[in-house]
Amino acid sequence: MIKKAKLEYSLKMRYINDLDAKTIEELEMIIRDDKRYKSRYRSQAILLSNQGKNVNEIADIFGYKIRTIYRWFNHFDLEGVEGLHDLEGRGRKATLIEEVHSKSVHESIKKNST
């Protein structure tokens, strides 16, 4: 009975396929150059799906839930490569604001270097 349910679920698997060369190049550039690991993971997941890996395999590779992988696919479908990046305002805010503290930082560096 469990196998049957799993089989039915696997028949509904979703893939991202038929990516054009430009999109593949953009995804590879994100994997290679982006400093945010989440964007790299998401890009890699899209490429793996394009290569024929199913959602279960991708979820296992990255250690995320299947629902998360589907969410990445949905963002990619709606917004393209830009949908793979975190939204502005996510994550910890900077404790050092350059405009406010740059003068005092430069003064401290001068003071300590002499």
Beta strands, then each sheet from edge to edge (+ up, - down):
end
